[in-house]
Amino acid sequence: MNTSLFIAKRIALNREKSFSRFIIRLAITATLISVAAMILSLAFINGFQKVVSEKVFSFWGHIRVQHFEPLKVSIAEESPINKNDTIEQEIAAMNNVAFVQRFATKSAILNANGSIEGVLFKGIDSGYHFEELDQFLTHGRWMQFSDTSYATEIVISEYIANRLGLKTNDELLIYFIQPGEEKPRTRKLKITGLFKTGIDVYDKTFALGDLRLIQRLNNWSSDQIGGYEVRLKDYTRMAENSNEIYEILPIGWNSRTMMEIYPEIFDWLNLQNTNKYILLAVMITVALINLITCLIILVLERTRMIGVLKAVGFTDWNVQRIFMFYGSLITIAGVIGGLILGLGISFLQKKTGFIKLDEEAYYMREAPIELIWWQIAAVVVGTFFVCFLVLLIPSLISRKISPAKAVQFR
């Protein structure tokens, strides 16, 4: 039998009311809270980054292919490019590409009920993958396309609809400013649906309609478009795939990732990683300080026991092992408790969404959860490893205790 482990268990499992029992509970609670806080922090930050990224990608894909215009802002109208079936098929055939779809944009003004709103009218065609946007459709339906002419339908955001006092099935006037023309071109369109992404740059800016309307207004041919959106299977390979696409493009075309087009959003998301690391460091520090303090108190409280053990033949190493086992039992109880608490709250949030957020500030109504199991394993293993190292500090104190003086201690 391992005598050191046996004594450590007897001390740790002692049910008599004592100061040391309170200290043990305090140490376990501190470790439990720290581990749970680390798991929840990772789950919330991962979920937040995933949801916001998916919203950005769902509306615009991962990569945009269009005319090379480095000085234009991201929401400006594109210069036309000619549809190229060969290039389109080559891009679609790439390993990580899910699909490719066409688009064009044009600045416009919406007019209804005596109010006006400026928008960037995004034209799409019948091949558009609306399933990527279904999560944002709050009322009505997406526009339907005709085989003979452009669709006289439009989908706008809830934000714009509220500003103009509109709802589905209402009609509005849309004005397109034409270069070189004194009067804008006007069309009457029917609102078939409303969307809400929760991202201001989308909800306050974009409306969706038929690509053929833009072609007609711009006097483009049916082969001219604004560009291609490329949707990937694995978004982490955006930069790599964008470079691959660029290599096969005709002269004058360009390929850009959404991170290049909307850097402010992704810089803000990356900033959350800094917050995550700071929070993890604080939680680990709190757990370690509590554990060290509690074990030092427990060692000092057991000074007489240490002296007796040394007097009957225990070596310094055997005494030291008692407190290392002692601390390990506290750490195990705290880590398991923290794991249960952290995962419990995470699954509860996933099912009920009881933690709410300000959508205007965070782009979502409920705090999202994304559990990455290797991160949870790293928290558990890392906590065990670091706590084991710091257990050496209080256990070393037991080596300094003299048996003769300890037995006299009252």
C-alpha positions as CSV (number, residue, x, y, z in Angstrom):
1,M,0.0,0.0,0.0
2,N,1.1,3.5,-0.8
3,T,1.2,5.0,2.7
4,S,1.5,8.6,1.6
5,L,-1.6,8.3,-0.6
6,F,-3.5,6.6,2.2
7,I,-2.7,9.4,4.6
8,A,-3.6,12.0,2.0
9,K,-7.0,10.4,1.4
10,R,-7.7,10.2,5.1
11,I,-6.9,13.9,5.6
12,A,-8.9,14.9,2.5
13,L,-11.9,12.8,3.2
14,N,-12.0,13.6,6.9
15,R,-15.7,14.6,7.7
16,E,-15.0,16.2,11.0
17,K,-15.8,19.9,11.2
18,S,-12.5,21.7,11.1
19,F,-10.7,24.6,9.7
20,S,-8.9,22.4,7.2
21,R,-12.2,21.0,5.9
22,F,-13.3,24.6,5.1
23,I,-9.9,25.3,3.4
24,I,-10.3,22.2,1.2
25,R,-13.8,23.2,0.1
26,L,-12.5,26.7,-0.6
27,A,-9.7,25.3,-2.8
28,I,-12.0,23.0,-4.7
29,T,-14.5,25.8,-5.3
30,A,-11.9,28.2,-6.6
31,T,-10.5,25.5,-9.0
32,L,-14.0,24.6,-10.0
33,I,-15.0,28.1,-10.8
34,S,-11.8,28.8,-12.7
35,V,-12.1,25.7,-14.9
36,A,-15.8,26.4,-15.6
37,A,-15.0,30.0,-16.4
38,M,-12.3,29.0,-18.9
39,I,-14.6,26.5,-20.6
40,L,-17.4,29.0,-20.9
41,S,-15.1,31.8,-22.1
42,L,-13.8,29.6,-24.9
43,A,-17.3,28.4,-25.8
44,F,-18.8,31.9,-26.0
45,I,-15.9,33.5,-27.9
46,N,-15.7,30.6,-30.3
47,G,-19.4,30.7,-30.9
48,F,-19.4,34.5,-31.3
49,Q,-16.6,34.4,-33.9
50,K,-18.2,31.5,-35.8
51,V,-21.7,33.1,-35.9
52,V,-20.4,36.5,-37.1
53,S,-18.1,35.0,-39.6
54,E,-20.9,32.8,-41.0
55,K,-23.2,35.8,-41.4
56,V,-20.5,37.7,-43.4
57,F,-19.8,34.6,-45.6
58,S,-23.5,33.7,-46.1
59,F,-24.3,37.1,-47.6
60,W,-21.2,37.4,-49.8
61,G,-19.5,34.1,-50.0
62,H,-15.8,33.7,-49.1
63,I,-14.1,35.0,-52.2
64,R,-15.1,37.7,-54.7
65,V,-13.9,37.7,-58.3
66,Q,-14.4,40.9,-60.2
67,H,-12.7,43.6,-62.3
68,F,-9.4,44.7,-60.9
69,E,-10.1,48.1,-59.3
70,P,-7.8,48.6,-56.2
71,L,-9.0,52.2,-55.5
72,K,-12.7,51.4,-55.2
73,V,-14.4,50.9,-51.8
74,S,-16.0,47.6,-50.9
75,I,-19.6,48.8,-51.5
76,A,-19.0,50.6,-54.8
77,E,-20.5,49.5,-58.1
78,E,-18.4,47.1,-60.1
79,S,-17.1,47.6,-63.6
80,P,-18.6,44.8,-65.8
81,I,-16.8,41.7,-66.7
82,N,-17.9,39.2,-69.4
83,K,-19.2,35.8,-68.1
84,N,-16.6,33.2,-68.7
85,D,-18.0,29.7,-68.5
86,T,-14.5,28.1,-68.7
87,I,-13.2,30.1,-65.8
88,E,-16.4,29.5,-63.9
89,Q,-16.2,25.8,-64.3
90,E,-12.5,25.7,-63.4
91,I,-13.2,27.6,-60.1
92,A,-16.2,25.3,-59.3
93,A,-14.0,22.2,-59.9
94,M,-11.4,23.2,-57.3
95,N,-11.3,20.9,-54.3
96,N,-12.4,23.3,-51.6
97,V,-15.0,25.2,-53.7
98,A,-18.7,24.5,-52.9
99,F,-20.3,26.7,-55.6
100,V,-19.9,29.8,-57.7
101,Q,-22.6,32.4,-58.4
102,R,-23.0,35.6,-60.3
103,F,-23.8,39.1,-59.1
104,A,-23.7,42.8,-59.8
105,T,-24.5,45.9,-57.7
106,K,-25.9,49.3,-58.4
107,S,-26.5,52.3,-56.2
108,A,-30.2,53.3,-55.8
109,I,-32.6,55.3,-53.8
110,L,-35.8,53.7,-52.4
111,N,-38.9,56.0,-52.1
112,A,-42.1,55.2,-50.2
113,N,-44.5,57.0,-47.9
114,G,-42.7,60.3,-48.3
115,S,-39.4,58.9,-47.1
116,I,-36.2,57.9,-49.0
117,E,-33.3,55.5,-48.2
118,G,-30.1,55.0,-50.1
119,V,-29.2,51.3,-50.8
120,L,-26.8,49.2,-52.9
121,F,-29.0,47.1,-55.0
122,K,-27.5,43.6,-55.3
123,G,-28.6,41.8,-58.4
124,I,-28.6,38.0,-58.5
125,D,-29.9,35.4,-60.9
126,S,-32.0,32.3,-60.8
127,G,-28.9,30.2,-59.9
128,Y,-28.4,31.9,-56.6
129,H,-28.2,29.6,-53.6
130,F,-30.9,31.2,-51.3
131,E,-30.4,28.4,-48.8
132,E,-27.4,30.2,-47.5
133,L,-29.6,33.2,-46.7
134,D,-32.7,31.4,-45.4
135,Q,-31.6,32.0,-41.8
136,F,-31.9,35.7,-42.4
137,L,-35.4,35.8,-44.0
138,T,-37.8,37.0,-41.4
139,H,-40.9,37.7,-43.5
140,G,-42.2,36.7,-46.9
141,R,-40.1,34.9,-49.6
142,W,-37.2,35.5,-51.9
143,M,-37.9,37.0,-55.3
144,Q,-39.0,34.7,-58.2
145,F,-37.3,34.9,-61.6
146,S,-39.0,35.1,-65.0
147,D,-37.8,33.4,-68.2
148,T,-38.8,36.4,-70.4
149,S,-37.9,39.6,-68.4
150,Y,-36.4,40.8,-65.2
151,A,-38.2,40.2,-62.0
152,T,-40.1,43.3,-60.7
153,E,-39.6,42.1,-57.1
154,I,-37.2,43.2,-54.3
155,V,-36.2,41.9,-50.9
156,I,-35.1,44.6,-48.4
157,S,-33.9,44.5,-44.8
158,E,-36.2,44.9,-41.8
159,Y,-34.2,48.1,-40.9
160,I,-35.0,49.7,-44.2
161,A,-38.6,48.5,-44.2
162,N,-39.1,50.1,-40.7
163,R,-37.5,53.4,-41.9
164,L,-39.9,53.6,-44.9
165,G,-42.9,52.2,-43.1
166,L,-43.2,49.2,-45.5
167,K,-44.1,45.5,-45.2
168,T,-44.2,42.5,-47.5
169,N,-46.4,42.8,-50.6
170,D,-46.1,46.6,-50.5
171,E,-44.7,48.5,-53.6
172,L,-42.0,51.1,-53.7
173,L,-40.3,53.3,-56.2
174,I,-36.6,52.7,-56.8
175,Y,-34.4,55.4,-58.5
176,F,-31.2,54.5,-60.2
177,I,-28.8,57.4,-60.8
178,Q,-27.4,57.1,-64.4
179,P,-24.0,58.7,-65.2
180,G,-24.5,61.5,-67.8
181,E,-28.3,61.6,-67.3
182,E,-30.1,64.5,-65.5
183,K,-33.0,62.4,-64.3
184,P,-32.7,59.0,-62.6
185,R,-34.4,55.9,-64.0
186,T,-37.4,54.8,-62.0
187,R,-38.9,51.4,-61.5
188,K,-41.8,50.2,-59.3
189,L,-40.9,47.0,-57.4
190,K,-42.9,44.8,-55.1
191,I,-41.5,43.8,-51.7
192,T,-41.7,40.0,-51.5
193,G,-39.5,39.5,-48.4
194,L,-37.7,41.1,-45.5
195,F,-34.3,40.0,-44.1
196,K,-32.3,40.7,-41.0
197,T,-28.6,39.7,-40.7
198,G,-27.9,41.7,-37.5
199,I,-24.8,43.2,-39.2
200,D,-25.3,46.9,-39.8
201,V,-23.2,47.1,-42.9
202,Y,-25.6,44.7,-44.6
203,D,-28.9,45.6,-43.1
204,K,-28.5,49.4,-43.6
205,T,-27.0,49.1,-47.1
206,F,-28.2,46.2,-49.2
207,A,-31.4,45.2,-51.1
208,L,-31.7,42.1,-53.3
209,G,-33.2,42.0,-56.8
210,D,-32.8,40.7,-60.3
211,L,-29.4,40.9,-62.0
212,R,-31.1,41.4,-65.3
213,L,-32.5,44.8,-64.1
214,I,-29.0,46.0,-63.5
215,Q,-27.9,44.8,-66.9
216,R,-30.8,46.7,-68.6
217,L,-30.2,49.9,-66.6
218,N,-26.4,49.9,-67.3
219,N,-27.0,49.0,-71.0
220,W,-25.0,45.8,-70.4
221,S,-25.3,42.7,-72.6
222,S,-26.7,39.5,-71.1
223,D,-23.2,38.2,-70.8
224,Q,-21.9,41.1,-68.6
225,I,-22.0,40.8,-64.8
226,G,-20.4,42.5,-61.8
227,G,-18.5,39.4,-60.7
228,Y,-18.6,36.0,-59.1
229,E,-19.1,35.0,-55.5
230,V,-17.2,31.9,-54.5
231,R,-18.4,29.8,-51.5
232,L,-15.8,27.4,-49.9
233,K,-16.2,24.2,-47.9
234,D,-13.4,25.2,-45.5
235,Y,-13.2,28.9,-44.9
236,T,-9.8,28.6,-43.2
237,R,-8.3,28.1,-46.6
238,M,-9.6,31.4,-48.1
239,A,-6.3,33.0,-48.7
240,E,-4.8,29.9,-50.3
241,N,-7.8,29.4,-52.5
242,S,-8.0,33.1,-53.5
243,N,-4.4,32.9,-54.7
244,E,-5.2,29.7,-56.7
245,I,-8.2,31.4,-58.3
246,Y,-6.1,34.5,-59.1
247,E,-3.6,32.4,-61.1
248,I,-6.3,31.3,-63.6
249,L,-8.1,34.6,-64.0
250,P,-7.8,36.7,-67.2
251,I,-5.8,39.9,-67.2
252,G,-7.7,42.7,-65.5
253,W,-9.6,40.4,-63.1
254,N,-8.9,40.2,-59.4
255,S,-9.7,37.8,-56.6
256,R,-10.2,39.0,-53.0
257,T,-11.2,37.3,-49.8
258,M,-13.9,38.7,-47.5
259,M,-11.2,39.4,-44.9
260,E,-9.6,41.8,-47.4
261,I,-13.0,43.4,-48.4
262,Y,-14.3,43.8,-44.8
263,P,-11.1,43.9,-42.7
264,E,-12.7,45.9,-39.9
265,I,-15.1,43.1,-39.1
266,F,-12.4,40.4,-39.0
267,D,-10.0,42.6,-37.1
268,W,-12.7,43.0,-34.5
269,L,-13.2,39.3,-34.4
270,N,-9.5,38.6,-34.0
271,L,-9.4,41.0,-31.1
272,Q,-11.6,38.6,-29.3
273,N,-8.7,36.1,-29.2
274,T,-6.7,38.6,-27.2
275,N,-9.6,38.9,-24.7
276,K,-9.8,35.1,-24.6
277,Y,-6.1,34.7,-23.7
278,I,-6.2,37.4,-21.1
279,L,-9.2,35.8,-19.4
280,L,-7.6,32.3,-19.5
281,A,-4.5,33.7,-17.9
282,V,-6.5,35.5,-15.1
283,M,-8.6,32.4,-14.3
284,I,-5.5,30.1,-14.2
285,T,-3.7,32.6,-11.9
286,V,-6.7,32.8,-9.6
287,A,-6.9,29.1,-9.3
288,L,-3.2,28.7,-8.7
289,I,-3.0,31.4,-6.0
290,N,-6.0,29.9,-4.2
291,L,-4.5,26.4,-4.4
292,I,-1.1,27.4,-3.2
293,T,-2.5,29.5,-0.3
294,C,-4.8,26.8,0.8
295,L,-2.1,24.1,0.7
296,I,0.3,26.3,2.7
297,I,-2.3,26.8,5.4
298,L,-3.0,23.0,5.4
299,V,0.7,22.3,5.7
300,L,1.1,24.7,8.6
301,E,-2.0,23.2,10.3
302,R,-0.5,19.7,10.0
303,T,2.9,20.7,11.5
304,R,2.6,18.4,14.4
305,M,1.5,15.5,12.2
306,I,4.5,16.1,10.0
307,G,6.8,16.0,13.0
308,V,5.4,12.8,14.3
309,L,5.6,11.1,10.9
310,K,9.3,12.1,10.6
311,A,9.9,10.9,14.1
312,V,8.6,7.4,13.3
313,G,10.8,7.1,10.2
314,F,9.0,8.9,7.3
315,T,11.5,10.5,4.9
316,D,11.1,14.1,3.7
317,W,10.1,12.8,0.3
318,N,7.3,10.6,1.7
319,V,6.0,13.6,3.7
320,Q,6.2,15.8,0.7
321,R,4.3,13.2,-1.4
322,I,1.4,13.3,1.2
323,F,0.8,16.9,0.4
324,M,1.3,16.4,-3.3
325,F,-1.3,13.7,-3.3
326,Y,-3.5,15.9,-1.1
327,G,-3.3,18.8,-3.6
328,S,-3.8,16.5,-6.5
329,L,-7.1,15.2,-5.0
330,I,-8.3,18.8,-4.5
331,T,-7.3,19.6,-8.1
332,I,-9.1,16.5,-9.5
333,A,-12.3,17.4,-7.6
334,G,-12.1,21.0,-8.8
335,V,-11.4,20.2,-12.4
336,I,-14.1,17.5,-12.6
337,G,-16.6,19.9,-10.9
338,G,-15.6,22.7,-13.3
339,L,-15.9,20.5,-16.3
340,I,-19.4,19.4,-15.3
341,L,-20.5,23.0,-14.5
342,G,-19.0,24.5,-17.7
343,L,-20.4,21.9,-20.0
344,G,-23.7,22.0,-18.2
345,I,-24.2,25.7,-18.7
346,S,-23.0,25.4,-22.3
347,F,-25.5,22.7,-23.2
348,L,-28.3,24.6,-21.4
349,Q,-27.5,27.8,-23.3
350,K,-27.5,25.8,-26.6
351,K,-31.0,24.4,-25.8
352,T,-32.7,27.4,-24.2
353,G,-30.6,30.5,-25.2
354,F,-31.3,32.0,-21.7
355,I,-28.3,34.4,-22.0
356,K,-29.4,37.3,-24.2
357,L,-27.3,39.9,-26.0
358,D,-27.9,43.4,-27.4
359,E,-28.2,42.6,-31.1
360,E,-27.1,46.1,-32.2
361,A,-23.8,45.7,-30.4
362,Y,-23.1,42.0,-30.9
363,Y,-24.9,41.1,-34.2
364,M,-27.0,38.4,-32.5
365,R,-29.8,38.0,-30.0
366,E,-28.5,35.1,-27.9
367,A,-25.0,34.3,-26.8
368,P,-23.8,31.5,-29.1
369,I,-21.9,28.4,-28.0
370,E,-19.3,26.6,-29.9
371,L,-17.6,23.7,-28.0
372,I,-14.2,22.7,-29.5
373,W,-13.3,19.5,-27.7
374,W,-9.5,19.8,-28.1
375,Q,-9.7,23.2,-26.3
376,I,-11.6,21.7,-23.5
377,A,-9.1,18.8,-23.2
378,A,-6.3,21.4,-23.2
379,V,-8.0,23.3,-20.4
380,V,-8.3,20.1,-18.3
381,V,-4.8,18.7,-19.0
382,G,-3.2,22.2,-18.7
383,T,-4.9,22.8,-15.4
384,F,-3.7,19.4,-14.0
385,F,-0.2,20.0,-15.3
386,V,0.2,23.6,-14.0
387,C,-1.4,22.8,-10.6
388,F,0.9,19.8,-10.2
389,L,3.9,22.0,-10.7
390,V,2.8,24.5,-8.2
391,L,2.0,21.8,-5.7
392,L,5.8,21.5,-5.2
393,I,5.8,24.9,-3.5
394,P,3.7,24.1,-0.4
395,S,5.0,20.5,-0.3
396,L,8.6,21.8,0.0
397,I,7.7,23.6,3.2
398,S,7.1,20.2,4.8
399,R,10.8,19.4,4.2
400,K,11.9,22.3,6.4
401,I,9.9,21.2,9.4
402,S,12.1,19.8,12.3
403,P,10.5,16.7,14.1
404,A,11.7,17.9,17.5
405,K,10.2,21.3,17.2
406,A,7.1,20.1,15.5
407,V,6.2,17.6,18.2
408,Q,6.4,20.4,20.8
409,F,4.1,22.6,18.7
410,R,0.7,23.3,20.3
